[in-house]
């Protein structure tokens, strides 16, 4: 990782944090178990503290689009009239990818404008 841009490392850590959500049955459990670990790794790899902490914090709410079973929106979307189980996986993945793409481009640019890094 020596010589790699901190933004690339931030994106990789964020992706790892985001997709490990599949292994947790609770969003709060993942935050309790992994937030401090990923933050510590990012800071050790010289990622500025504000973007690293904020990216992990906001990703903690964005990953609810990845699975149906870990956040409050699950029962609403799992209602028979609202959700066809066969198409749910594709919709969840597309929603997750879209959320991350917007957040990682517009979000990082906005934080730069605000002077957070």
Secondary structure as UniProt FT lines:
FT   TURN            2..3
FT   HELIX           6..19
FT   HELIX           20..23
FT   HELIX           27..44
FT   TURN            45..46
FT   HELIX           49..62
FT   HELIX           63..65
FT   HELIX           73..78
FT   TURN            80..82
FT   HELIX           85..102
FT   HELIX           103..107
FT   HELIX           108..114
//
